[in-house]
């Protein structure tokens, strides 16, 4: 009960809700009943442990919104606070999908960098795939690569014997 009161709920409200749940059967409590949709306006904020009691601030400042007829019609009652989970380091670093196209506008495969001073461009075979001389299979290049690309393994093929 201290937890809910610490979150800004009144003692009488918390006790009333606990009593209401105690009178219900387990099946009733766990079922997802057809509740009527709430007409209250949500005030969505990113959760942070050091965030002050926003619901208290909303209750105190709600009369200011009621002073304007336009705001009074838009927000009829004190908004309830809904917390959104902040992005974790995992969310920032890991993506659900891998973007196979690379940056927009670039085609997939190996291309020349077209620098006047580049010595590697002479030897680059501009293509979106390569063929293995060992098993005669064709492999696609799923990235846009050029002479300046990092972390690339080069495939060197002998022009005389086709050894790779």
N, C-alpha and C positions, 0 to 999 in steps of 0.2 A: 504494500500500500504506500510505503514511503517513496518508492520509485515513481508511481503515478503522480503523487502530490508534488514531488520534485520536478516533474515535467509540466506542472501548472494546472493540474486537475484539482477541483475542489473535493474535500474529504467526503461530503455528503453524496456527490455524484459517484465517486469511486465505490463507496459502500453500497449504494443503490444498485450499481452494475454487478458487483460481486454477489449480492443477494439474488438478483435476477437470474444469474447463471447457476447458482446453487439450487434454485427451484426447478431447473430444467433437467431433462434426462440427458445422458451422455450422447445418445444418438442425435438428439435435438441440437445440442451444443456444437457437435462436429459437422452437422449437415450445412450445406450452403443453401440456405433458404432464399426465397424470393423477397428480398428486402426492397422497399421503395427507394428509388434513386434519391440521393441527397441533393437538396437545392442550395446547400452552402457552397461558397466559393473557396477553392483550395488556394493556399498561399505556399507555393513550392519553393523550398530553399535547399541548397546543398548542405548535407549534414557535416557538422564539425563539433568535436567534443567541447570546445570552449565557447560555443555559441550561447548568447544570453537567451533568456526566456522570451522567445518571439511572440508566443501566444498572449502573454501578459501585455506586451507592448501593443499588439493589435487590439486587445480589449480596451486599453487605455486611450488609444488614439482613434478608435472607431467613431466617436462623436464628431470628430473633425470631418470625416467623410459624409456624415449625415447632414452637415451644414449646407452642402451643395445638393440641389435637387437632382442634378444629373448623376452624381456619385451615389446618392441615396437609392436611385432606381437601379443602378448597375450592381451595387453591392448591398443587398438587403439586410444581411446579418454579418456578424463578425466572422471573417474568413478563418478556416481551420488550417493548421500548419501541417504540411506534408513534406517529409524529408526525402531528398534524393541522394543516392549513394554517390560519393565523389569518385572520380577516376583514380584507380590504383595504378601503381607502376606497371602491373601486368597489363592493364587495359591500354596503357600508352605504348608499350613495347610489342605486344602480341596482337596480331590481326586475325580475324576469323577466316578471311579469304586472302589469297595471294594474288596480287595484281599482275597478271601475266602479260599485260600489254605495256608495262613500264609507263614512263611519263607520256602524257597525251601528245599526239602528233608524231611520235617516233615509231618507226616500223620495227618489227621484231627481226632479229638476226644480226649478222656481222656487217658493219659498214665502215667505210674509210672516214677518217677524221678530216681529211682534206686540208690539212695544214701544209704549207709550202715546205717546211723543214722536216716533215715526218718521213723517216726512213722505213717505217713498218708498213705504211699504206701500199707500197709497191707489191707486197706479198699477201695482202688480205684478199680473200675471195669473198666478195659481197654476196651473201646468201642467207636465207632463213633456215637452212638445214645443212647437214653434212652427211657424207656416206662413209661408213666404215669399210676399210679394205679387208678386215679380218673376217667379218661375218656378212658383209654385203648388205647390211641394214642401213636404213636412212633414219637419222635423228634430227628432231626439230630443235632450233635454238629459241628458247622461250623468253629471251631478254633482248633488249636493244644494246648491242655491244659495238665499241669502236676501239681504236688504238689506245685511248686513254682510260679504258675501263679497268677497274681494280678487281682483284681476286678472280682472275680468269686463267683457265688452263688452255694453252694454245695447242692446236692440232697441226702438226707439221707433216706434210705428205711429200715423199720423194717423187719427183716427176718422172724418173726413169723406171723404178720398180714398184711404185705406189705403196711403199712401206710407210706406215704411220707410227 
